[in-house]
């Protein structure tokens, strides 16, 4: 399982607000999917900083743990808050930008899954008796209740002008409405665990057979195959050809499908 993760296939987003990271090294294998909303600033910031925080905190504790991952998330959130504070007067819209954040770490035979938002990690697990590969969801989904960023919903001092009025809440609040606390689970990897699909909600919205697609095709280029299959389904739902969907400009394309980022 760990070898296959290190040979993972990565497909960047079809839309600009979603990013992903794949790193292999002393920490084991690290995968991150950051599905932005309202802009790309938060997902870009997570992409640049979360793994660095993870390396620093794991070096301090000389191991990987749930606590290390929580600290990495917290450090990333606090760092983005500082960025918003610096840019607030010149670029107030940054207070309304946020991102889902799905992370997987394979370390010494243990898989850690951490998530805020609605991206998903789904494992393909072989049933030896039948040869069937089951789809097992490893992550918990939070829809819109958790995110990195969305500072205007976490600190009331940013819920005011010069932020655009359409984003501002009418009533003041004392406690944060959104949370950046990730749900974290651990899994001891077994020989029958075949692969894991990390993907933003844009993929799962259109594909229910992603695990079957991975199992029945070569691993090389498999993430791209999943993205294409999801886009073909999106085109079918709109009663249009896939080739025509690809021609739509990215700003308009969001009306046809959400961000799609995949790492297998």
GIRAJO-V708183 format. One record per pair of residues at least 24 apart in sequence whose C-alpha atoms are under 7 Angstrom apart, sorted by the first residue. I is the first residue (numbers start at 1). J is the second residue. D is the distance in Angstrom with one decimal. If there is no record, write none. Layout:
((I | J | D) (I | J | D))
//
This chain:
((1 | 191 | 6.9) (1 | 193 | 6.4) (1 | 194 | 6.1) (1 | 195 | 6.7) (2 | 106 | 7.0) (5 | 29 | 6.9) (8 | 263 | 6.8) (8 | 264 | 5.3) (9 | 220 | 6.6) (9 | 221 | 6.2) (9 | 222 | 6.5) (9 | 223 | 5.7) (9 | 263 | 5.8) (9 | 264 | 5.3) (10 | 223 | 5.8) (10 | 262 | 6.1) (10 | 263 | 4.4) (10 | 264 | 6.4) (11 | 223 | 5.4) (11 | 224 | 5.6) (11 | 261 | 6.1) (11 | 262 | 5.3) (11 | 263 | 6.1) (12 | 261 | 5.3) (12 | 262 | 6.7) (13 | 259 | 6.2) (13 | 260 | 5.1) (13 | 261 | 4.3) (14 | 259 | 6.2) (14 | 260 | 5.7) (15 | 250 | 6.4) (15 | 259 | 5.2) (15 | 260 | 7.0) (16 | 40 | 6.7) (17 | 43 | 6.8) (18 | 43 | 6.3) (18 | 259 | 6.2) (18 | 261 | 6.6) (19 | 43 | 6.3) (19 | 44 | 7.0) (19 | 47 | 6.9) (19 | 261 | 6.9) (20 | 47 | 6.9) (21 | 47 | 6.6) (27 | 107 | 6.3) (28 | 105 | 7.0) (28 | 106 | 5.5) (28 | 107 | 4.8) (29 | 105 | 5.6) (29 | 106 | 5.1) (29 | 107 | 6.9) (30 | 104 | 5.8) (30 | 105 | 4.6) (30 | 106 | 6.7) (31 | 103 | 5.6) (31 | 104 | 5.0) (31 | 105 | 6.4) (32 | 102 | 5.6) (32 | 103 | 4.4) (32 | 104 | 6.5) (33 | 101 | 6.0) (33 | 102 | 5.1) (33 | 103 | 6.5) (33 | 199 | 6.7) (33 | 200 | 6.8) (34 | 99 | 6.1) (34 | 100 | 5.5) (34 | 101 | 4.7) (34 | 102 | 6.5) (35 | 99 | 5.3) (35 | 100 | 5.0) (35 | 101 | 6.7) (35 | 200 | 6.1) (36 | 98 | 5.8) (36 | 99 | 3.9) (36 | 100 | 6.2) (37 | 97 | 6.1) (37 | 98 | 5.5) (37 | 99 | 5.7) (38 | 96 | 6.6) (38 | 97 | 4.7) (38 | 98 | 6.6) (39 | 97 | 5.6) (41 | 97 | 6.8) (42 | 97 | 6.3) (42 | 98 | 5.4) (42 | 99 | 5.8) (42 | 149 | 6.2) (43 | 99 | 5.5) (45 | 80 | 7.0) (46 | 76 | 6.5) (49 | 76 | 6.3) (50 | 76 | 5.7) (66 | 184 | 6.8) (70 | 182 | 7.0) (77 | 148 | 5.8) (77 | 149 | 6.6) (80 | 149 | 6.7) (81 | 151 | 6.9) (92 | 162 | 6.0) (92 | 163 | 5.2) (93 | 163 | 5.8) (95 | 150 | 5.9) (95 | 151 | 5.0) (95 | 152 | 5.4) (95 | 158 | 6.7) (96 | 150 | 4.9) (96 | 151 | 6.4) (96 | 152 | 5.9) (97 | 149 | 6.2) (97 | 150 | 5.2) (98 | 147 | 6.4) (98 | 148 | 5.6) (98 | 149 | 4.2) (98 | 150 | 4.6) (99 | 147 | 5.6) (99 | 148 | 5.3) (99 | 149 | 6.4) (100 | 147 | 5.2) (100 | 148 | 6.4) (109 | 188 | 6.2) (109 | 189 | 5.7) (110 | 186 | 6.7) (110 | 187 | 5.7) (110 | 188 | 4.6) (110 | 189 | 5.8) (111 | 186 | 5.6) (111 | 187 | 5.0) (111 | 188 | 6.3) (111 | 189 | 6.6) (112 | 184 | 6.9) (112 | 185 | 5.9) (112 | 186 | 4.6) (112 | 187 | 6.5) (113 | 139 | 6.4) (113 | 184 | 5.5) (113 | 185 | 5.3) (113 | 186 | 6.4) (114 | 182 | 5.7) (114 | 183 | 5.5) (114 | 184 | 4.3) (114 | 185 | 6.7) (115 | 139 | 6.5) (115 | 140 | 6.7) (115 | 182 | 5.0) (115 | 183 | 5.5) (115 | 184 | 6.7) (116 | 142 | 6.3) (116 | 146 | 5.3) (116 | 147 | 5.4) (116 | 180 | 6.7) (116 | 182 | 5.1) (116 | 183 | 6.8) (117 | 141 | 5.9) (117 | 142 | 4.8) (117 | 143 | 5.1) (117 | 144 | 6.3) (117 | 146 | 5.5) (117 | 147 | 5.7) (118 | 142 | 5.7) (118 | 143 | 4.8) (118 | 201 | 5.9) (119 | 199 | 5.9) (119 | 200 | 4.3) (119 | 201 | 4.9) (120 | 198 | 6.0) (120 | 199 | 5.7) (120 | 200 | 6.4) (120 | 201 | 7.0) (121 | 196 | 6.6) (121 | 197 | 5.6) (121 | 198 | 4.5) (121 | 199 | 6.6) (122 | 196 | 5.5) (122 | 197 | 5.2) (122 | 198 | 6.7) (123 | 195 | 5.8) (123 | 196 | 4.2) (123 | 197 | 6.3) (124 | 193 | 6.3) (124 | 194 | 5.5) (124 | 195 | 5.3) (124 | 196 | 6.1) (124 | 211 | 5.9) (125 | 192 | 5.8) (125 | 193 | 4.5) (125 | 194 | 5.5) (126 | 192 | 5.1) (126 | 193 | 6.3) (126 | 194 | 6.6) (135 | 211 | 6.0) (140 | 183 | 6.6) (145 | 178 | 5.4) (145 | 179 | 6.7) (146 | 178 | 5.2) (146 | 179 | 4.7) (146 | 180 | 5.5) (147 | 178 | 6.8) (147 | 179 | 6.3) (147 | 180 | 5.1) (148 | 180 | 5.4) (153 | 177 | 5.5) (153 | 178 | 6.1) (154 | 178 | 5.9) (195 | 264 | 7.0) (196 | 264 | 5.7) (197 | 263 | 6.0) (197 | 264 | 4.6) (198 | 262 | 5.7) (198 | 263 | 5.1) (198 | 264 | 6.2) (199 | 261 | 5.5) (199 | 262 | 4.4) (199 | 263 | 6.4) (200 | 259 | 6.9) (200 | 260 | 5.7) (200 | 261 | 5.5) (200 | 262 | 6.8) (202 | 257 | 6.6) (202 | 258 | 4.7) (202 | 259 | 5.2) (202 | 260 | 4.7) (203 | 227 | 6.8) (203 | 230 | 5.8) (203 | 260 | 5.5) (206 | 230 | 5.3) (206 | 233 | 6.0) (206 | 234 | 6.4) (223 | 262 | 5.7) (223 | 263 | 6.1) (223 | 264 | 6.1) (227 | 260 | 6.8))
//
